[in-house]
Amino acid sequence: MENSKTEVVYTKAKPGRRMLAHIMDIGIFLFTAIMLFTVSNLVVKNSSSYIRSMERLAQVKNESGIFTDNIVISTYVEDNAKFPNTTDKKEYLRKGIDYFYHNPTYFDDIAKQMEIYDKRRLDSSLFEEKDGQVVEKNVDVQQLYTFYKSEVDDRAVVLLLNNLEYVSLSRISFIAALIEIIISATLSFIIFYYIFPAFIFRRGRQTIGMKLSKVGLITIHAVNETLGIYTLRAVFMFFVFIPINFVSFMIPTFVSITMMYVNKTNSSLVNYVFNDYMVDVTAQDIYLNDLERIEAQESLKQASLENRDYRLK
């Protein structure tokens, strides 16, 4: 790639090499983000406030009657050592459901809730009404067990999940995990996509992947990108390019890759936005600024003249 303004010639970085650099960077980024998440998750889960919240959540579950040892009873009864036959399993589920539907902690109108439950039982043809009570018919116990299991999984658990305290406590775990993911990903991005190119491998603004692949970044003036412009570039990547990829099924990435292969300068979408280029730095370095470039070119000219003078003699 030749720039007529500066008379500096760089070799374009091949798309394959650039893709290799991106793949390495993504791998390093993900590995670091996972490590940071693991550490932060351990810290959060061992904090006193989180432990109290999770203990209370387990208590809310077990006090409902449809959880035992923090396990939903429809799964708990599958332990054949504790429940050797279907009748025992059926009875355990029945008692858990009755306890839950009669629990004022979860239902303000118990009578209304039982009316709805009784209707479902009678509609199933497995129950009948005697002396104002809905009781089991003399049917196959497996059918009753199946009914109660479905009642737990499809009705009772759903009602518990809508309990305000349960929802509030459950959100703590979800929100904590979400915050940890965001912070871990942000720190990993800052370290490998900003700090390394901005301050460590600043000649060519190279990420680790770019450094290993010998790819560098230059401006249209064939010199190193300034810290200010590179900062704007990183901000654009983090707040615009990456979020749009998440909500648009990676469309900007596919467009960017396509652009790399079809245009003459192999510019990606981000290169196009910031009017910069990726070049091969295998055989030559990138000038940090115009002054360094001019001094280097003057030195080359002087060396060329001295060499020519020597040959004339």
C-alpha positions as CSV (number, residue, x, y, z in Angstrom):
1,M,0.0,0.0,0.0
2,E,1.6,3.3,-1.1
3,N,0.8,6.7,0.3
4,S,1.7,9.5,-2.1
5,K,1.8,12.1,0.7
6,T,4.6,10.5,2.6
7,E,6.4,8.3,0.1
8,V,6.3,5.4,2.5
9,V,5.5,1.9,1.3
10,Y,3.9,-0.7,3.5
11,T,2.8,-4.2,2.7
12,K,-0.9,-4.8,3.3
13,A,-1.7,-7.4,6.0
14,K,-3.3,-10.4,4.4
15,P,-6.9,-11.1,5.6
16,G,-5.9,-14.5,6.7
17,R,-3.2,-13.2,9.0
18,R,-5.6,-10.6,10.3
19,M,-8.2,-13.3,11.0
20,L,-5.6,-15.3,12.9
21,A,-4.8,-12.3,15.0
22,H,-8.4,-11.7,15.8
23,I,-8.9,-15.4,16.7
24,M,-6.0,-15.3,19.1
25,D,-7.2,-12.0,20.6
26,I,-10.7,-13.4,21.1
27,G,-9.3,-16.5,22.7
28,I,-7.1,-14.5,25.1
29,F,-10.0,-12.2,25.9
30,L,-12.4,-15.0,26.7
31,F,-9.9,-16.9,28.8
32,T,-9.1,-13.9,30.9
33,A,-12.7,-12.9,31.2
34,I,-13.6,-16.4,32.4
35,M,-10.7,-16.3,35.0
36,L,-11.8,-12.9,36.2
37,F,-15.4,-14.0,36.5
38,T,-14.4,-17.1,38.4
39,V,-12.4,-15.0,40.9
40,S,-15.2,-12.4,41.3
41,N,-17.8,-15.1,41.6
42,L,-15.8,-16.7,44.5
43,V,-15.5,-13.4,46.2
44,V,-19.3,-12.6,45.8
45,K,-20.5,-16.0,46.9
46,N,-18.4,-15.9,50.0
47,S,-19.6,-12.5,51.0
48,S,-21.8,-12.4,54.1
49,S,-24.7,-10.6,52.4
50,Y,-24.8,-13.0,49.5
51,I,-24.7,-16.0,51.8
52,R,-27.6,-14.7,53.9
53,S,-29.6,-14.1,50.8
54,M,-29.1,-17.6,49.5
55,E,-29.8,-19.1,52.8
56,R,-33.1,-17.2,53.0
57,L,-33.9,-18.3,49.4
58,A,-33.3,-22.0,50.4
59,Q,-35.5,-21.4,53.4
60,V,-38.3,-20.0,51.3
61,K,-38.1,-22.9,49.0
62,N,-38.1,-25.6,51.7
63,E,-40.8,-23.8,53.8
64,S,-43.1,-23.9,50.8
65,G,-43.6,-27.7,51.0
66,I,-42.7,-28.3,47.3
67,F,-39.0,-28.3,48.0
68,T,-37.0,-30.6,50.2
69,D,-33.3,-30.0,50.8
70,N,-33.5,-27.3,48.1
71,I,-34.7,-29.9,45.6
72,V,-38.2,-29.8,44.1
73,I,-40.2,-32.7,45.5
74,S,-41.1,-34.1,42.1
75,T,-37.4,-34.8,41.7
76,Y,-36.8,-35.7,45.3
77,V,-39.2,-38.6,45.3
78,E,-37.3,-40.2,42.4
79,D,-34.9,-41.5,45.0
80,N,-36.0,-45.1,45.2
81,A,-34.0,-45.7,48.4
82,K,-36.2,-43.2,50.2
83,F,-39.4,-43.9,48.3
84,P,-39.4,-47.6,47.4
85,N,-42.8,-47.7,45.8
86,T,-45.2,-45.5,43.8
87,T,-47.7,-45.1,46.7
88,D,-45.0,-43.6,48.9
89,K,-44.0,-41.2,46.1
90,K,-47.6,-40.2,45.4
91,E,-48.3,-39.6,49.1
92,Y,-45.3,-37.4,49.5
93,L,-46.2,-35.3,46.6
94,R,-49.9,-35.0,47.7
95,K,-48.9,-33.8,51.2
96,G,-46.4,-31.3,49.8
97,I,-49.0,-29.8,47.4
98,D,-51.7,-29.6,50.2
99,Y,-49.2,-27.9,52.5
100,F,-48.2,-25.4,49.9
101,Y,-51.8,-24.5,48.8
102,H,-52.8,-24.0,52.5
103,N,-49.8,-21.8,53.3
104,P,-50.7,-18.2,54.1
105,T,-47.2,-17.1,53.4
106,Y,-47.7,-17.7,49.7
107,F,-51.5,-17.3,49.2
108,D,-53.7,-14.4,50.5
109,D,-56.9,-16.3,49.5
110,I,-56.4,-19.9,50.4
111,A,-60.0,-20.8,49.8
112,K,-59.8,-19.5,46.2
113,Q,-56.6,-21.3,45.6
114,M,-58.1,-24.6,46.8
115,E,-61.2,-24.0,44.7
116,I,-59.0,-23.8,41.6
117,Y,-57.1,-26.9,42.7
118,D,-60.2,-28.9,43.4
119,K,-61.6,-28.1,40.0
120,R,-58.4,-29.4,38.3
121,R,-58.6,-32.6,40.4
122,L,-62.3,-33.2,39.5
123,D,-61.7,-32.5,35.9
124,S,-59.0,-35.1,35.8
125,S,-61.5,-37.9,36.5
126,L,-59.2,-39.3,39.1
127,F,-61.0,-37.7,42.0
128,E,-64.5,-37.4,43.4
129,E,-66.3,-35.3,45.9
130,K,-67.5,-36.8,49.2
131,D,-69.0,-35.0,52.1
132,G,-67.8,-31.7,50.6
133,Q,-64.2,-32.9,50.2
134,V,-62.4,-33.9,47.0
135,V,-60.8,-37.3,47.5
136,E,-59.0,-39.8,45.3
137,K,-60.9,-42.4,43.4
138,N,-59.9,-46.1,43.6
139,V,-57.8,-45.9,40.5
140,D,-54.3,-47.0,39.5
141,V,-51.8,-45.3,41.8
142,Q,-49.5,-44.6,38.9
143,Q,-52.1,-42.3,37.4
144,L,-52.5,-40.4,40.7
145,Y,-48.7,-40.1,41.0
146,T,-48.5,-38.7,37.5
147,F,-51.2,-36.2,38.3
148,Y,-49.5,-35.0,41.4
149,K,-46.1,-34.8,39.7
150,S,-47.6,-32.7,36.9
151,E,-49.3,-30.5,39.5
152,V,-46.0,-29.8,41.2
153,D,-44.0,-29.2,38.0
154,D,-46.6,-27.3,36.0
155,R,-48.6,-25.4,38.7
156,A,-47.1,-25.3,42.2
157,V,-43.5,-24.5,41.2
158,V,-44.7,-21.8,38.8
159,L,-46.8,-20.2,41.6
160,L,-43.8,-20.2,43.9
161,L,-41.6,-18.6,41.2
162,N,-44.1,-15.7,41.2
163,N,-43.9,-15.2,44.9
164,L,-42.5,-11.7,45.6
165,E,-39.9,-12.7,48.1
166,Y,-38.8,-15.6,46.0
167,V,-38.5,-13.4,42.9
168,S,-36.5,-10.8,44.9
169,L,-34.1,-13.3,46.4
170,S,-33.6,-15.1,43.0
171,R,-32.8,-11.8,41.3
172,I,-29.9,-11.2,43.7
173,S,-28.1,-14.3,42.3
174,F,-28.9,-13.4,38.7
175,I,-28.0,-9.7,39.0
176,A,-24.8,-10.5,40.8
177,A,-23.8,-12.9,38.0
178,L,-24.7,-10.4,35.3
179,I,-22.7,-7.7,37.0
180,E,-19.7,-10.1,37.4
181,I,-19.9,-11.0,33.7
182,I,-20.0,-7.3,32.6
183,I,-17.2,-6.3,34.9
184,S,-15.0,-9.3,33.9
185,A,-15.6,-8.7,30.2
186,T,-15.0,-5.0,30.5
187,L,-11.7,-5.5,32.4
188,S,-10.5,-8.1,29.9
189,F,-11.3,-5.8,27.0
190,I,-9.6,-2.8,28.6
191,I,-6.4,-4.9,29.3
192,F,-6.0,-6.6,26.0
193,Y,-7.7,-4.3,23.5
194,Y,-6.7,-0.9,25.1
195,I,-3.8,-1.1,27.6
196,F,-1.6,-3.4,25.5
197,P,-2.0,-1.5,22.2
198,A,-2.0,1.9,23.9
199,F,0.9,1.6,26.2
200,I,2.8,-1.7,25.8
201,F,2.8,-2.5,22.0
202,R,2.1,1.1,21.1
203,R,4.1,1.0,17.8
204,G,1.4,-0.1,15.5
205,R,-1.2,-0.2,18.3
206,Q,-0.8,-4.0,18.5
207,T,-2.9,-6.4,20.5
208,I,-1.2,-9.6,21.6
209,G,-2.7,-11.4,18.6
210,M,-1.5,-8.7,16.2
211,K,2.0,-8.8,17.8
212,L,2.2,-12.5,17.3
213,S,0.9,-12.3,13.8
214,K,3.1,-9.3,12.9
215,V,0.3,-7.0,12.0
216,G,0.3,-3.3,12.8
217,L,-2.1,-0.3,12.5
218,I,-1.3,2.9,10.7
219,T,-3.1,6.1,9.8
220,I,-3.7,7.4,6.3
221,H,-0.5,9.4,6.8
222,A,1.5,6.1,7.2
223,V,2.4,6.7,10.9
224,N,1.3,5.4,14.2
225,E,-2.2,6.2,15.3
226,T,-2.3,8.8,18.1
227,L,-3.4,7.8,21.6
228,G,-6.4,10.0,21.4
229,I,-7.7,8.5,18.1
230,Y,-6.9,5.0,19.3
231,T,-8.9,5.7,22.5
232,L,-11.9,6.8,20.4
233,R,-11.4,3.6,18.3
234,A,-11.5,1.4,21.5
235,V,-14.6,3.3,22.8
236,F,-16.3,2.8,19.4
237,M,-15.5,-0.9,19.5
238,F,-16.8,-1.4,23.1
239,F,-19.8,0.8,23.1
240,V,-21.0,0.6,19.4
241,F,-19.5,-2.2,17.4
242,I,-19.7,-5.0,20.0
243,P,-23.2,-4.2,21.3
244,I,-24.6,-4.0,17.7
245,N,-23.1,-7.4,17.0
246,F,-25.0,-8.8,20.1
247,V,-28.4,-7.4,19.0
248,S,-28.0,-8.1,15.2
249,F,-26.7,-11.6,15.2
250,M,-23.1,-10.6,14.3
251,I,-24.1,-8.8,11.1
252,P,-21.4,-6.0,11.5
253,T,-18.7,-8.7,11.9
254,F,-19.8,-10.5,8.8
255,V,-19.9,-7.2,6.9
256,S,-16.4,-6.3,8.2
257,I,-14.9,-9.7,7.2
258,T,-16.5,-9.4,3.7
259,M,-15.0,-5.9,3.3
260,M,-11.6,-7.2,4.2
261,Y,-11.7,-9.6,1.3
262,V,-13.3,-7.5,-1.4
263,N,-11.8,-4.0,-1.1
264,K,-8.4,-3.1,-2.5
265,T,-6.9,-2.0,0.9
266,N,-8.4,-5.0,2.8
267,S,-10.0,-2.5,5.2
268,S,-12.5,-3.8,7.7
269,L,-15.6,-1.8,8.8
270,V,-13.7,-0.3,11.8
271,N,-10.8,0.6,9.5
272,Y,-13.2,2.3,7.2
273,V,-14.8,4.3,10.0
274,F,-11.4,5.5,11.4
275,N,-9.7,5.8,8.0
276,D,-6.8,3.6,9.1
277,Y,-5.1,0.5,7.7
278,M,-3.7,-2.9,8.9
279,V,-0.2,-3.6,7.5
280,D,2.4,-6.3,7.6
281,V,5.3,-5.4,10.0
282,T,7.4,-8.5,9.4
283,A,10.1,-6.6,7.6
284,Q,9.6,-3.0,8.8
285,D,8.5,-1.0,11.8
286,I,5.8,1.6,11.9
287,Y,6.9,5.2,12.6
288,L,5.5,6.6,15.8
289,N,5.0,10.1,14.3
290,D,5.9,12.3,11.4
291,L,9.1,13.5,13.0
292,E,10.4,10.0,13.4
293,R,9.4,9.2,9.8
294,I,11.2,12.3,8.4
295,E,14.3,11.6,10.4
296,A,14.4,8.0,9.3
297,Q,13.9,9.0,5.6
298,E,16.7,11.6,5.9
299,S,19.0,9.0,7.4
300,L,18.3,6.6,4.6
301,K,18.9,9.4,2.0
302,Q,22.2,10.3,3.7
303,A,23.3,6.7,3.9
304,S,22.4,6.3,0.2
305,L,24.5,9.3,-0.8
306,E,27.5,8.2,1.3
307,N,27.4,4.8,-0.3
308,R,27.2,6.3,-3.8
309,D,30.1,8.6,-3.1
310,Y,32.2,5.6,-1.9
311,R,31.4,3.7,-5.1
312,L,32.4,6.7,-7.3
313,K,35.8,6.8,-5.7
